[in-house]
Amino acid sequence: METFEDTENGVPREAYLTGNDVYMIYSFEDVAFHWSCRTGEVLRKFKGDAHQGRVENSNRLYMDARMSGRLATSDEYEQY
């Protein structure tokens, strides 16, 4: 499993151009996001909560995570 350094300097725009799903963690708010490349849907889950729910692309926490979070793997997202 590949892990990323926890620098939380934001998610690079290029991550959305790879043709792959994007996973990110924003530990300041204990939240993780999954952006689906195929549908454009954004799913959110809070740390320790198995439930995930859909949020709008304009959601404040999602935007904060894009600017101040970090990239993650799908495994990290699922285990968060």
C-alpha positions as CSV (number, residue, x, y, z in Angstrom):
1,M,0.0,0.0,0.0
2,E,1.4,3.3,-1.1
3,T,1.1,6.1,1.5
4,F,1.7,9.8,1.0
5,E,3.6,12.1,3.3
6,D,1.2,14.0,5.6
7,T,2.1,17.5,4.5
8,E,-1.5,18.6,3.9
9,N,-0.4,21.3,1.4
10,G,-3.4,20.8,-0.8
11,V,-4.4,18.4,-3.6
12,P,-2.7,19.2,-6.9
13,R,-5.1,20.1,-9.7
14,E,-3.3,17.5,-11.8
15,A,-4.7,14.7,-9.6
16,Y,-8.1,15.3,-11.3
17,L,-6.6,15.0,-14.8
18,T,-5.2,11.4,-14.5
19,G,-8.4,9.6,-15.3
20,N,-8.4,8.0,-11.9
21,D,-10.5,8.6,-8.8
22,V,-9.1,11.0,-6.3
23,Y,-9.0,10.3,-2.5
24,M,-8.0,13.0,0.0
25,I,-7.7,13.4,3.7
26,Y,-8.2,16.6,5.6
27,S,-7.0,15.7,9.2
28,F,-7.7,19.2,10.5
29,E,-11.4,18.4,10.4
30,D,-11.0,14.5,10.6
31,V,-12.7,14.0,7.2
32,A,-11.9,12.2,4.0
33,F,-13.3,12.5,0.5
34,H,-13.5,10.4,-2.6
35,W,-14.1,12.0,-6.0
36,S,-15.3,9.6,-8.7
37,C,-13.6,10.3,-12.0
38,R,-16.4,8.4,-13.8
39,T,-19.4,10.3,-12.3
40,G,-17.9,13.4,-10.7
41,E,-19.6,12.5,-7.5
42,V,-18.0,13.4,-4.2
43,L,-18.3,11.1,-1.1
44,R,-17.4,12.2,2.4
45,K,-16.7,10.3,5.5
46,F,-15.6,11.4,8.9
47,K,-12.8,9.6,10.8
48,G,-14.0,6.4,12.5
49,D,-17.4,6.5,10.9
50,A,-18.2,3.7,8.4
51,H,-21.0,5.8,6.9
52,Q,-20.2,7.9,3.8
53,G,-22.5,10.3,2.1
54,R,-22.6,12.3,-1.1
55,V,-21.8,16.0,-0.9
56,E,-21.9,18.8,-3.6
57,N,-18.7,19.8,-5.3
58,S,-19.1,23.2,-3.7
59,N,-19.2,21.8,-0.2
60,R,-17.0,24.0,2.1
61,L,-15.2,21.0,3.8
62,Y,-14.5,19.5,0.4
63,M,-13.1,22.8,-0.9
64,D,-11.0,23.2,2.3
65,A,-9.7,19.6,1.8
66,R,-8.7,20.4,-1.8
67,M,-6.8,23.5,-0.7
68,S,-5.3,22.2,2.6
69,G,-5.6,18.4,2.7
70,R,-3.5,15.7,1.1
71,L,-3.8,13.0,-1.5
72,A,-4.6,9.5,-0.1
73,T,-5.0,6.0,-1.4
74,S,-8.3,4.2,-1.6
75,D,-7.2,2.0,1.2
76,E,-6.4,5.0,3.4
77,Y,-9.9,6.4,2.6
78,E,-11.6,3.1,3.5
79,Q,-9.7,2.8,6.8
80,Y,-10.1,6.4,7.9
